[in-house]
């Protein structure tokens, strides 16, 4: 294989192309701490706070800040709790693929694992749970359809048809590969480390808000969060109770969720906004 020329390497790494992940600003831990304190005051549990903070940080492509977040979240935890937190953050990061794409999840999860203490790494699961087979493919498709309906009803069929008009395989991919294989939790997953129905909507809102430019999708997933409590899917079998989830699904809770995402974006972007798709800094 031929080597890249020095000029080509320099162009790829040019500062104006923003080739690197975002560093963690010195005050990011205090931002996470403030949000955790606010969440507790509003009787919102640690899982929603961790979900919105992890998803926003992943969207902003800041592995260093993700490490700070884990450190804060586990500062008073024993090993078992720290492992559970790491597993939950990894699962949130995986689901971010459906909103942010693969590259940022690769960046953040690789660096996240490398920064974890070895005793935590050695306790993490190494068994995949989403491998499709001839035996489970029908259930994957069914879970995707169920989640899709829960989030988008009564417009689920209309939206499917609209997507299909854009490209016939667009809704096929979204329902089966995103909603079925990724967003809907596989059967048998420990509810304490699963990003269930409610937290998946929190992750969706956080990622999309942090991206910018996708207000219609933000609105859809804000409604999706609300519908989790309207249709009973938040309390379905296998779903862990989400402390403060119903408040997050209210107007006041929605505002707090969006403003919390905004504060992390402001801190990580150092006042320059989202790093998701800001364009080239200078040509």
Secondary structure, DSSP 4 states (H G I P E B T S, - for coil): -PPPPHHHHHHHT-GGG--SPPPPPTTHHHHHHHHHHHHHHTT--HHHHHHHHHHHHHHTT-HHHHHHHHHHHTTT--HHHHHHHHHHHHHHHHHTHHHH-HHHHHHHHHHHHHHS-HHHHTTS----S----TTTHHHHHHHHHHHHHHHHTTSHHHHHHHHHHH-TTHHHHIIIIIIIIIISPPTT--TTT---HHHHHHHHHHHHHHH-S-HHHHHHHHHHHHHHHHSSGGGSTTPPP-TTHHHHTSHHHHHHHHHHHHHHHHHHTTTS--SSS---S--
